[in-house]
């Protein structure tokens, strides 16, 4: 298991790496607690003899044995050497001592004559003493050297002692030699085999001791992957169940076996040992995971003859590991969820804040601005001089522009922040088109023609957000009008096939991105029909350069820098249109050619309402109003608006609904009724009821307002109170006739006072006719009112008489429309 | 009767009135004054005339039946009648009034007297004819048709 080069070389020999299996048959008698091993003897013998490993083991064991012997021998030899050395030393010392003693003896004889001869001097004696002392030191083993140095007794004692020591040492030596011999003998007696078997026994004991409860399976298989040896296999299997069979046969093809076999074959092929974790599932033992180590076994010729494998059960670990992995995963998921949640909360908070701000802002900004604009408008209605009026006009137009701008910005923000909600109500597309064009025509200052074409297959009513559609159309029309100086601007509305069928990638993308799957088909879930309406706004204006088209719908983008300067505007209109169109699940496109014109097209899906739907709340429509009174034909699809200044004769066809925003006198055959700009007040002085009715009707039809009095006196009273533009005066009336009344009126106009004393007979001289310029004393000279006589010539009054009385003209009775018209025309073209 | 038949009857009646001289151009003027803003104008005016003229004629006749006829007054009435009838285009009535006034100018009492009866006669005729006309108009409108216009 451990890498092979980690150990000390010297120790390697002592490691029992892989016990050879050769001697298993010997160990059969060996009593192990659990008989967990099964062997094929012949095979084992073969193996160990012929396999590389086996021989390796043999040699290592032999080496071990030899070394141990050699070691023992060495140790003993060392001891022996040491002892013999000691002996020798001791002997040497003995000899030395004897030699010394001889010297000393010689000295000793002459010592008898102690006081005598001292030739050898003190030096020898000192030497002897030294040596004695040294001996004393060395051999002083419980020997009391009492007495003087140099006495014979002392030296005898010493000799005895030394002899004793020597004997002891010799004895020791002999014992050791004996021991050595014994051990040599012992060693000789132990056969290598026995030695080995001892070793093996120990090894096996060791193995069993450790492995008996370990979750380990050890086995050897041959080239065909048949078991030859197995240790610690599953208890219920018997020997015959395992040996000689492959895993497949034993375990049948259950989960993991195939993997195992493949793994083994791999190892067999590669010739390299390998480790792998394999999971088995078998009814015998359930689901277990084994960490298997497989090693190929080579014979001496380097051929593979089989594999060894060792399996360590790691099921728990695997389970734990998987659990841990799962937990970690769950934790990660949980954390991710939490971050997502906090993000969402954050986003929601932001959105809420944004909405709040938007609502507040729109109120805050619009209120004071509306105030300013309203006040300006009120101011416009008060009395102002020219300069003030000019200034006020500038104020109003600026105020309007700012309002527009703010509304645009707020709209855009609303749509983009997703706050904008669309309504869905019933409305009539033709009405919307007409209304937009009408509004545009009303404020049109240029010489342009506004047209509207609605194709016949557009349904009368559809469902949608009228307000937004009108906003888009108004935006596009105002753009068209702004950039067109001559020619026409128009709206076309037609039904188109479902855009999905066409190769319109924008729509398809739109459809796939937004959840408008309900509208892809031509029917919604509730089975209502969907029509795709194409609105087209075209003009003959200055056009858009090609390079500006891609950025046209972007915010704040205008066709060029010059445009902003020349035409004003904010650049938000088209961005808003695009956002709104796309919010309604449609698409918007543009075609343009410079100096020719532009066409803006957008398609919107609209539901066609079924009959049970609610009534629409489109302000355009008044359900109580009968169609016949206002609009002759609700299915009318063609509209034409001309500017105020241009007046064309009415075309004969009745398929055209002509409307003018203008206010003029109708020049035709007395059929069109239009109110005159200034209300002309006509005083009708007539007594005959029938005549009154007829004349009044005629005058009213000419567009003037009529005040009726029944005689001259009443006429005068009326003139006193009110200023009239014209008086139609009947001549023959009771109380006061027309001529008289006329005279009086003229005098009042001249003089400024009514002279009641002036009787019916006129006191004014002929000279003071209405043409005189004297009598200027009264500065209040009234403006002369035209008086026209209505006469039947029945009483002989002649034209000149009428004129003399102060009349300006006369009309014969019975009054016809034409006559009345001509006379009035004369008077108003001259005098207005 | 269906609408087209009614309309035809109406047209025939109206044409005959013109041919007979009971109505003149002025009546067309009246008709032209009638439109969607002023529906029934003709009806109104003519009804007013019936009332007014009726009153005048009654006055006239009562005056004539008196012992002392105030011809001036009578003339004034006739003048009124003339004006009214002229305004609405009741030709025959107008012309009788005209005749009367001529006689009056000439102080021809007998002549004047001779006009009274015809005047009444003409008025009655006029009234009945126009009432029939209006009845037809109502029928046509009720049947959902439109009143045919006269073009002169």
Interface residues (C-beta under 8 A of the other chain):
Chain A: X670 X671 X673 X688 X689 X690 X691 X693 X694 X695 X697 X698 X701 X732 X792 X794 X813 X814 X815 X816 X817
Chain B: X25 X26 X29 X30 X32 X33 X35 X37 X38 X41 X44 X45 X48 X49 X52 X79 X80 X82 X83 X84 X86 X87 X88 X89 X101
